[in-house]
Amino acid sequence: MNRTPRLLPLMLLAAALTLGRAPLAAFSAPAPPPSCTVQASAKPTITPGIYTVTVAVTSACPPNGQANVRLESYVGEQFPRNSWFKVRPGLPLIRSGTPWYWRARVRSQSGAASYPVIIPGMTSPFSPARPSR
């Protein structure tokens, strides 16, 4: 009989600690959306060397997936400035008036690294291999 009064406070303490931890799981951060691969394309405008660029996620991207991308030049300019555009299925990045020397850049899911994406079809207006109009 003497043990029961001693065990009761320990059992109540253990129950309080267990119940106290349960709500913390509800406040944990949600899982980040899946990271998707992107594909870029360029369509020439009437001005030589200026393109309309489209950067979109590939068809293998799940509906809740996304990719963080931006356009940048080789000399340091970028669009959007100081941020990243979230490309999702059905929401591509379309930018007109992009010069031939710009490229896309995709950020890793951790945000620690980014990788260049060369946009196919963009050629220099000074290149001798430029197709005639």
C-alpha positions, 0 to 999 in steps of 0.5 A: 500500500505504501508503493501506490502513493509513490507511483501515482505522482510518477505516473501522472508526471509521465502522462503529463510529459507524454501529452505535453509532447503530442501537440508539438508534432502539430506545430512542426514544419510541413514538408517542402513541395517536391522539386521539379526539373525545368525546360527552357525555350526561346522564340525570336522576336522581330528584333534580332538578338531579342527573344521571348523566353519560357521556362516551365517545369517538365511533364514529370512534375507532380501537381504540387511540385515547383522549381525556383528559377530566374533569368540572368545575364553573364554580366550580373543582371537578373530577373526577378531582382534579388529573388526567385520565381516559383515555376509550377505546373501550369504557371511558367515563367514567360519573359519577353524582351530577353537578350541573346546573352541571358540564361536561366538559373535554377535553385536547389531545393535546399537553396544552398546552390543554383545551376545554370540552364542554357536556353536553346535557340538563343543566338547572337545577332552577330553570329555568322550562323544566324538563319536568314529571315 
